[in-house]
Amino acid sequence: MQLDPIEKARRIGRAAPVVLMTLLLLIMLPATGLARDAPASLEEAVAQVERAHGGRILSARSERSNDRVVYRIRLLTQDQQVRTFEIPGAEGAQP
């Protein structure tokens, strides 16, 4: 069964908004995950480093860099090495 060109155009026209919305949602999905992982406070950044690396926190501070908040955390690892982490803050986070 062949559809005439007008009927084909109608069917494509009905499907286009659904396809477009699906693509937009798929594109935005990773961004929402990243935003959720970024800490909104210094305490959250410290907890994130402790969970991921263990050890003992030596110091933690927040500062503004290029209009974004960055958390700098110094950690003494279990093998007595000092490591410094720079964790970008969530969008809108305050230092």
N, CA, C and O atoms as CSV, one atom per row, in Angstrom:
chain,resi,resn,atom,element,x,y,z
A,1,MET,N,N,0.842,-1.182,0.000
A,1,MET,CA,C,0.000,0.000,0.000
A,1,MET,C,C,0.884,1.241,0.000
A,1,MET,O,O,1.661,1.453,0.931
A,2,GLN,N,N,0.770,2.044,-1.019
A,2,GLN,CA,C,1.521,3.287,-1.173
A,2,GLN,C,C,0.701,4.438,-0.595
A,2,GLN,O,O,-0.494,4.558,-0.863
A,3,LEU,N,N,1.352,5.274,0.194
A,3,LEU,CA,C,0.692,6.488,0.674
A,3,LEU,C,C,0.989,7.616,-0.300
A,3,LEU,O,O,2.080,7.705,-0.864
A,4,ASP,N,N,0.001,8.466,-0.482
A,4,ASP,CA,C,0.279,9.611,-1.345
A,4,ASP,C,C,1.189,10.589,-0.600
A,4,ASP,O,O,1.254,10.545,0.629
A,5,PRO,N,N,1.885,11.459,-1.309
A,5,PRO,CA,C,2.854,12.373,-0.684
A,5,PRO,C,C,2.250,13.266,0.402
A,5,PRO,O,O,2.926,13.585,1.381
A,6,ILE,N,N,1.022,13.663,0.247
A,6,ILE,CA,C,0.389,14.529,1.247
A,6,ILE,C,C,0.183,13.762,2.548
A,6,ILE,O,O,0.424,14.297,3.630
A,7,GLU,N,N,-0.261,12.508,2.447
A,7,GLU,CA,C,-0.466,11.695,3.652
A,7,GLU,C,C,0.868,11.410,4.342
A,7,GLU,O,O,0.931,11.412,5.571
A,8,LYS,N,N,1.931,11.167,3.580
A,8,LYS,CA,C,3.265,10.965,4.159
A,8,LYS,C,C,3.693,12.197,4.950
A,8,LYS,O,O,4.190,12.081,6.071
A,9,ALA,N,N,3.500,13.368,4.367
A,9,ALA,CA,C,3.888,14.615,5.032
A,9,ALA,C,C,3.106,14.808,6.327
A,9,ALA,O,O,3.664,15.275,7.319
A,10,ARG,N,N,1.824,14.456,6.330
A,10,ARG,CA,C,1.004,14.580,7.540
A,10,ARG,C,C,1.525,13.676,8.648
A,10,ARG,O,O,1.623,14.095,9.802
A,11,ARG,N,N,1.857,12.444,8.302
A,11,ARG,CA,C,2.352,11.498,9.311
A,11,ARG,C,C,3.695,11.948,9.879
A,11,ARG,O,O,3.931,11.855,11.083
A,12,ILE,N,N,4.563,12.432,9.011
A,12,ILE,CA,C,5.866,12.935,9.475
A,12,ILE,C,C,5.651,14.159,10.359
A,12,ILE,O,O,6.307,14.308,11.390
A,13,GLY,N,N,4.742,15.025,9.961
A,13,GLY,CA,C,4.447,16.230,10.738
A,13,GLY,C,C,3.914,15.917,12.121
A,13,GLY,O,O,4.194,16.652,13.068
A,14,ARG,N,N,3.148,14.838,12.263
A,14,ARG,CA,C,2.624,14.449,13.570
A,14,ARG,C,C,3.705,13.842,14.450
A,14,ARG,O,O,3.672,14.008,15.669
A,15,ALA,N,N,4.651,13.148,13.858
A,15,ALA,CA,C,5.706,12.486,14.626
A,15,ALA,C,C,6.840,13.437,15.007
A,15,ALA,O,O,7.542,13.194,15.988
A,16,ALA,N,N,7.024,14.496,14.257
A,16,ALA,CA,C,8.163,15.396,14.481
A,16,ALA,C,C,8.212,15.974,15.897
A,16,ALA,O,O,9.289,15.961,16.494
A,17,PRO,N,N,7.121,16.477,16.472
A,17,PRO,CA,C,7.219,17.020,17.836
A,17,PRO,C,C,7.617,15.964,18.872
A,17,PRO,O,O,8.357,16.263,19.810
A,18,VAL,N,N,7.138,14.754,18.707
A,18,VAL,CA,C,7.483,13.678,19.643
A,18,VAL,C,C,8.966,13.347,19.540
A,18,VAL,O,O,9.641,13.194,20.557
A,19,VAL,N,N,9.469,13.237,18.331
A,19,VAL,CA,C,10.887,12.939,18.122
A,19,VAL,C,C,11.746,14.070,18.673
A,19,VAL,O,O,12.752,13.813,19.334
A,20,LEU,N,N,11.369,15.300,18.413
A,20,LEU,CA,C,12.129,16.452,18.892
A,20,LEU,C,C,12.162,16.491,20.422
A,20,LEU,O,O,13.221,16.716,21.008
A,21,MET,N,N,11.031,16.277,21.066
A,21,MET,CA,C,10.980,16.289,22.530
A,21,MET,C,C,11.835,15.170,23.113
A,21,MET,O,O,12.529,15.380,24.107
A,22,THR,N,N,11.795,13.996,22.516
A,22,THR,CA,C,12.615,12.876,22.982
A,22,THR,C,C,14.097,13.205,22.878
A,22,THR,O,O,14.859,12.939,23.807
A,23,LEU,N,N,14.508,13.778,21.760
A,23,LEU,CA,C,15.914,14.160,21.591
A,23,LEU,C,C,16.339,15.202,22.618
A,23,LEU,O,O,17.427,15.105,23.186
A,24,LEU,N,N,15.495,16.193,22.859
A,24,LEU,CA,C,15.828,17.220,23.850
A,24,LEU,C,C,15.978,16.621,25.245
A,24,LEU,O,O,16.897,16.984,25.978
A,25,LEU,N,N,15.092,15.716,25.613
A,25,LEU,CA,C,15.193,15.075,26.928
A,25,LEU,C,C,16.459,14.238,27.047
A,25,LEU,O,O,17.103,14.231,28.096
A,26,LEU,N,N,16.819,13.534,25.980
A,26,LEU,CA,C,18.039,12.724,26.012
A,26,LEU,C,C,19.289,13.594,26.109
A,26,LEU,O,O,20.258,13.222,26.772
A,27,ILE,N,N,19.269,14.742,25.454
A,27,ILE,CA,C,20.416,15.649,25.518
A,27,ILE,C,C,20.556,16.237,26.919
A,27,ILE,O,O,21.674,16.386,27.413
A,28,MET,N,N,19.450,16.571,27.562
A,28,MET,CA,C,19.494,17.199,28.878
A,28,MET,C,C,19.775,16.210,30.001
A,28,MET,O,O,20.189,16.629,31.082
A,29,LEU,N,N,19.572,14.942,29.792
A,29,LEU,CA,C,19.726,13.945,30.847
A,29,LEU,C,C,21.106,13.939,31.486
A,29,LEU,O,O,21.177,13.952,32.714
A,30,PRO,N,N,22.218,13.920,30.735
A,30,PRO,CA,C,23.527,13.935,31.394
A,30,PRO,C,C,23.773,15.206,32.198
A,30,PRO,O,O,24.427,15.147,33.240
A,31,ALA,N,N,23.280,16.332,31.755
A,31,ALA,CA,C,23.497,17.585,32.477
A,31,ALA,C,C,22.833,17.555,33.844
A,31,ALA,O,O,23.381,18.097,34.804
A,32,THR,N,N,21.667,16.935,33.954
A,32,THR,CA,C,21.013,16.872,35.254
A,32,THR,C,C,21.785,15.977,36.196
A,32,THR,O,O,21.837,16.248,37.395
A,33,GLY,N,N,22.375,14.937,35.695
A,33,GLY,CA,C,23.194,14.072,36.539
A,33,GLY,C,C,24.433,14.777,37.033
A,33,GLY,O,O,24.815,14.603,38.190
A,34,LEU,N,N,25.071,15.565,36.197
A,34,LEU,CA,C,26.267,16.293,36.608
A,34,LEU,C,C,25.920,17.340,37.649
A,34,LEU,O,O,26.646,17.504,38.629
A,35,ALA,N,N,24.854,18.028,37.454
A,35,ALA,CA,C,24.481,19.053,38.411
A,35,ALA,C,C,24.169,18.447,39.767
A,35,ALA,O,O,24.464,19.049,40.799
A,36,ARG,N,N,23.591,17.296,39.776
A,36,ARG,CA,C,23.259,16.635,41.021
A,36,ARG,C,C,24.518,16.213,41.765
A,36,ARG,O,O,24.531,16.241,42.996
A,37,ASP,N,N,25.580,15.823,41.060
A,37,ASP,CA,C,26.805,15.362,41.690
A,37,ASP,C,C,27.652,16.496,42.236
A,37,ASP,O,O,28.436,16.273,43.159
A,38,ALA,N,N,27.527,17.694,41.707
A,38,ALA,CA,C,28.345,18.814,42.160
A,38,ALA,C,C,27.861,19.260,43.537
A,38,ALA,O,O,26.665,19.475,43.736
A,39,PRO,N,N,28.784,19.399,44.486
A,39,PRO,CA,C,28.376,19.783,45.839
A,39,PRO,C,C,27.927,21.242,45.899
A,39,PRO,O,O,28.484,22.103,45.219
A,40,ALA,N,N,26.914,21.505,46.720
A,40,ALA,CA,C,26.389,22.857,46.871
A,40,ALA,C,C,27.000,23.572,48.066
A,40,ALA,O,O,26.770,24.766,48.256
A,41,SER,N,N,27.780,22.855,48.878
A,41,SER,CA,C,28.398,23.475,50.047
A,41,SER,C,C,29.762,22.842,50.299
A,41,SER,O,O,30.078,21.778,49.767
A,42,LEU,N,N,30.559,23.516,51.118
A,42,LEU,CA,C,31.874,22.995,51.484
A,42,LEU,C,C,31.731,21.666,52.225
A,42,LEU,O,O,32.525,20.749,52.014
A,43,GLU,N,N,30.729,21.561,53.085
A,43,GLU,CA,C,30.508,20.320,53.836
A,43,GLU,C,C,30.222,19.147,52.896
A,43,GLU,O,O,30.715,18.040,53.113
A,44,GLU,N,N,29.425,19.392,51.850
A,44,GLU,CA,C,29.132,18.330,50.878
A,44,GLU,C,C,30.387,17.925,50.117
A,44,GLU,O,O,30.593,16.741,49.847
A,45,ALA,N,N,31.227,18.894,49.771
A,45,ALA,CA,C,32.469,18.589,49.052
A,45,ALA,C,C,33.397,17.751,49.923
A,45,ALA,O,O,34.005,16.794,49.443
A,46,VAL,N,N,33.509,18.105,51.202
A,46,VAL,CA,C,34.345,17.339,52.133
A,46,VAL,C,C,33.815,15.910,52.252
A,46,VAL,O,O,34.590,14.955,52.200
A,47,ALA,N,N,32.508,15.761,52.408
A,47,ALA,CA,C,31.919,14.423,52.520
A,47,ALA,C,C,32.172,13.604,51.258
A,47,ALA,O,O,32.430,12.403,51.337
A,48,GLN,N,N,32.098,14.251,50.094
A,48,GLN,CA,C,32.339,13.563,48.822
A,48,GLN,C,C,33.775,13.034,48.758
A,48,GLN,O,O,33.994,11.898,48.336
A,49,VAL,N,N,34.754,13.847,49.172
A,49,VAL,CA,C,36.161,13.422,49.154
A,49,VAL,C,C,36.385,12.304,50.169
A,49,VAL,O,O,37.084,11.334,49.877
A,50,GLU,N,N,35.798,12.434,51.357
A,50,GLU,CA,C,35.954,11.389,52.382
A,50,GLU,C,C,35.391,10.056,51.903
A,50,GLU,O,O,36.014,9.011,52.094
A,51,ARG,N,N,34.213,10.091,51.278
A,51,ARG,CA,C,33.608,8.846,50.778
A,51,ARG,C,C,34.472,8.197,49.707
A,51,ARG,O,O,34.641,6.977,49.683
A,52,ALA,N,N,35.015,9.022,48.826
A,52,ALA,CA,C,35.758,8.487,47.684
A,52,ALA,C,C,37.170,8.039,48.044
A,52,ALA,O,O,37.686,7.100,47.438
A,53,HIS,N,N,37.813,8.697,49.029
A,53,HIS,CA,C,39.236,8.450,49.253
A,53,HIS,C,C,39.600,8.037,50.669
A,53,HIS,O,O,40.728,7.599,50.893
A,54,GLY,N,N,38.701,8.157,51.628
A,54,GLY,CA,C,39.059,7.842,53.010
A,54,GLY,C,C,40.081,8.845,53.522
A,54,GLY,O,O,40.149,9.968,53.023
A,55,GLY,N,N,40.878,8.452,54.512
A,55,GLY,CA,C,41.915,9.337,55.030
A,55,GLY,C,C,41.364,10.390,55.966
A,55,GLY,O,O,40.231,10.286,56.438
A,56,ARG,N,N,42.186,11.424,56.239
A,56,ARG,CA,C,41.821,12.483,57.176
A,56,ARG,C,C,41.917,13.842,56.490
A,56,ARG,O,O,42.911,14.138,55.827
A,57,ILE,N,N,40.897,14.656,56.649
A,57,ILE,CA,C,40.878,15.991,56.056
A,57,ILE,C,C,41.821,16.894,56.852
A,57,ILE,O,O,41.694,17.013,58.071
A,58,LEU,N,N,42.762,17.523,56.160
A,58,LEU,CA,C,43.689,18.461,56.798
A,58,LEU,C,C,43.150,19.887,56.751
A,58,LEU,O,O,43.248,20.626,57.730
A,59,SER,N,N,42.582,20.268,55.613
A,59,SER,CA,C,42.003,21.606,55.490
A,59,SER,C,C,40.985,21.600,54.361
A,59,SER,O,O,41.024,20.755,53.467
A,60,ALA,N,N,40.081,22.556,54.427
A,60,ALA,CA,C,39.061,22.695,53.380
A,60,ALA,C,C,38.671,24.164,53.310
A,60,ALA,O,O,38.453,24.809,54.336
A,61,ARG,N,N,38.585,24.681,52.107
A,61,ARG,CA,C,38.171,26.075,51.919
A,61,ARG,C,C,37.443,26.200,50.592
A,61,ARG,O,O,37.588,25.369,49.695
A,62,SER,N,N,36.667,27.245,50.496
A,62,SER,CA,C,35.967,27.521,49.237
A,62,SER,C,C,36.413,28.881,48.737
A,62,SER,O,O,36.699,29.785,49.522
A,63,GLU,N,N,36.469,29.014,47.436
A,63,GLU,CA,C,36.817,30.299,46.828
A,63,GLU,C,C,36.128,30.424,45.488
A,63,GLU,O,O,35.668,29.441,44.905
A,64,ARG,N,N,36.068,31.646,45.017
A,64,ARG,CA,C,35.440,31.911,43.725
A,64,ARG,C,C,36.521,31.975,42.664
A,64,ARG,O,O,37.525,32.667,42.831
A,65,SER,N,N,36.315,31.252,41.568
A,65,SER,CA,C,37.260,31.234,40.455
A,65,SER,C,C,36.471,31.281,39.153
A,65,SER,O,O,35.680,30.381,38.869
A,66,ASN,N,N,36.688,32.332,38.362
A,66,ASN,CA,C,35.962,32.492,37.088
A,66,ASN,C,C,34.450,32.434,37.286
A,66,ASN,O,O,33.746,31.743,36.549
A,67,ASP,N,N,33.961,33.158,38.277
A,67,ASP,CA,C,32.525,33.225,38.590
A,67,ASP,C,C,31.919,31.886,38.986
A,67,ASP,O,O,30.701,31.721,38.920
A,68,ARG,N,N,32.736,30.937,39.391
A,68,ARG,CA,C,32.247,29.649,39.905
A,68,ARG,C,C,32.884,29.402,41.260
A,68,ARG,O,O,33.984,29.886,41.527
A,69,VAL,N,N,32.218,28.668,42.099
A,69,VAL,CA,C,32.784,28.294,43.391
A,69,VAL,C,C,33.612,27.032,43.205
A,69,VAL,O,O,33.192,26.089,42.535
A,70,VAL,N,N,34.801,27.031,43.811
A,70,VAL,CA,C,35.676,25.859,43.792
A,70,VAL,C,C,36.019,25.532,45.240
A,70,VAL,O,O,36.383,26.417,46.013
A,71,TYR,N,N,35.901,24.256,45.603
A,71,TYR,CA,C,36.257,23.805,46.942
A,71,TYR,C,C,37.630,23.149,46.868
A,71,TYR,O,O,37.839,22.227,46.080
A,72,ARG,N,N,38.573,23.628,47.696
A,72,ARG,CA,C,39.922,23.055,47.748
A,72,ARG,C,C,40.046,22.287,49.056
A,72,ARG,O,O,39.884,22.846,50.140
A,73,ILE,N,N,40.334,21.009,48.936
A,73,ILE,CA,C,40.363,20.128,50.104
A,73,ILE,C,C,41.692,19.397,50.141
A,73,ILE,O,O,42.087,18.757,49.166
A,74,ARG,N,N,42.385,19.496,51.279
A,74,ARG,CA,C,43.652,18.772,51.472
A,74,ARG,C,C,43.367,17.571,52.353
A,74,ARG,O,O,42.708,17.679,53.387
A,75,LEU,N,N,43.877,16.426,51.925
A,75,LEU,CA,C,43.587,15.151,52.574
A,75,LEU,C,C,44.883,14.414,52.868
A,75,LEU,O,O,45.773,14.359,52.019
A,76,LEU,N,N,44.996,13.848,54.065
A,76,LEU,CA,C,46.097,12.954,54.406
A,76,LEU,C,C,45.593,11.538,54.153
A,76,LEU,O,O,44.685,11.062,54.835
A,77,THR,N,N,46.185,10.869,53.170
A,77,THR,CA,C,45.730,9.525,52.806
A,77,THR,C,C,46.188,8.511,53.846
A,77,THR,O,O,46.994,8.830,54.721
A,78,GLN,N,N,45.679,7.303,53.749
A,78,GLN,CA,C,46.037,6.254,54.703
A,78,GLN,C,C,47.499,5.854,54.593
A,78,GLN,O,O,48.060,5.317,55.548
A,79,ASP,N,N,48.135,6.106,53.442
A,79,ASP,CA,C,49.574,5.827,53.315
A,79,ASP,C,C,50.410,7.092,53.544
A,79,ASP,O,O,51.538,7.199,53.063
A,80,GLN,N,N,49.832,8.057,54.293
A,80,GLN,CA,C,50.520,9.269,54.756
A,80,GLN,C,C,50.941,10.221,53.629
A,80,GLN,O,O,51.916,10.956,53.790
A,81,GLN,N,N,50.244,10.227,52.518
A,81,GLN,CA,C,50.485,11.172,51.429
A,81,GLN,C,C,49.463,12.305,51.541
A,81,GLN,O,O,48.302,12.072,51.876
A,82,VAL,N,N,49.902,13.522,51.260
A,82,VAL,CA,C,48.985,14.660,51.255
A,82,VAL,C,C,48.520,14.887,49.821
A,82,VAL,O,O,49.328,15.043,48.905
A,83,ARG,N,N,47.206,14.902,49.647
A,83,ARG,CA,C,46.624,15.147,48.322
A,83,ARG,C,C,45.704,16.353,48.411
A,83,ARG,O,O,45.025,16.561,49.416
A,84,THR,N,N,45.693,17.141,47.348
A,84,THR,CA,C,44.804,18.301,47.267
A,84,THR,C,C,43.789,18.063,46.155
A,84,THR,O,O,44.144,17.691,45.036
A,85,PHE,N,N,42.533,18.283,46.481
A,85,PHE,CA,C,41.446,18.102,45.519
A,85,PHE,C,C,40.804,19.455,45.254
A,85,PHE,O,O,40.615,20.250,46.175
A,86,GLU,N,N,40.472,19.715,44.008
A,86,GLU,CA,C,39.705,20.896,43.618
A,86,GLU,C,C,38.375,20.405,43.067
A,86,GLU,O,O,38.314,19.793,42.000
A,87,ILE,N,N,37.325,20.681,43.805
A,87,ILE,CA,C,35.990,20.208,43.443
A,87,ILE,C,C,35.165,21.410,42.984
A,87,ILE,O,O,34.972,22.345,43.761
A,88,PRO,N,N,34.670,21.411,41.734
A,88,PRO,CA,C,33.808,22.516,41.298
A,88,PRO,C,C,32.468,22.460,42.022
A,88,PRO,O,O,31.874,21.391,42.165
A,89,GLY,N,N,32.004,23.604,42.471
A,89,GLY,CA,C,30.725,23.675,43.162
A,89,GLY,C,C,29.560,23.646,42.195
A,89,GLY,O,O,29.715,23.864,40.994
A,90,ALA,N,N,28.402,23.374,42.744
A,90,ALA,CA,C,27.179,23.350,41.942
A,90,ALA,C,C,26.861,24.753,41.436
A,90,ALA,O,O,27.317,25.745,42.003
A,91,GLU,N,N,26.091,24.823,40.384
A,91,GLU,CA,C,25.644,26.106,39.828
A,91,GLU,C,C,24.921,26.889,40.922
A,91,GLU,O,O,23.990,26.375,41.543
A,92,GLY,N,N,25.342,28.113,41.155
A,92,GLY,CA,C,24.704,28.954,42.161
A,92,GLY,C,C,25.225,28.760,43.572
A,92,GLY,O,O,24.718,29.396,44.496
A,93,ALA,N,N,26.224,27.901,43.774
A,93,ALA,CA,C,26.786,27.682,45.112
A,93,ALA,C,C,27.501,28.944,45.579
A,93,ALA,O,O,28.081,29.671,44.773
A,94,GLN,N,N,27.458,29.200,46.880
A,94,GLN,CA,C,28.116,30.365,47.467
A,94,GLN,C,C,29.387,29.932,48.182
A,94,GLN,O,O,29.412,28.869,48.803
A,95,PRO,N,N,30.460,30.749,48.104
A,95,PRO,CA,C,31.709,30.381,48.794
A,95,PRO,C,C,31.580,30.494,50.302
A,95,PRO,O,O,32.538,30.221,51.026
